[in-house]
């Protein structure tokens, strides 16, 4: 068996990944979710958590929101922590630009189906939703768009089953996340597990 360990800043990311990852990775993968208490907690504990993880055949995903930070600097900081932990080869780092909700705004059909809101998908070509990674307030936009029915954790549970994983999402950062997970799938298929 392989382990795929997700290190996340918020519970809503866990709810989304619990649905999406089993569609992308083979049956011989155990999923583990370590949810931190926000970005600062993730940054503070990440290196120690990675260093302390000793189970063989483990791969790691670190996912955090960009928010108002500089994407390159954030990623460089996380890369430094991963290098210090000696887990570089088995780790992918992804930054949601600017928030997790950008992923959902990139697939309004999934939002329409998940939250049962009529005629939302046809808005995808509106300027605002063509490139949702540019929105600095995606959660606020999604809350307004849904008439306040979107709540972070429950909304993630409801939308995630309908997210398309074929590269058609208008959020480039979502598509980069999916392509990174697919690369891990390829690696797992080509490497038999070692040890117990």
PyMOL commands that set and color helices and strands:
alter all, ss='L'
color gray80, all
select helices_A, chain A and resi 11-24+39-52+71-85+88-90+101-105+108-115+121-123+127-130+132-134+138-145+152-160+172-190
alter helices_A, ss='H'
color red, helices_A
select strands_A, chain A and resi 2-8+29-35+58-65+91-96
alter strands_A, ss='S'
color yellow, strands_A
deselect
rebuild
show_as cartoon
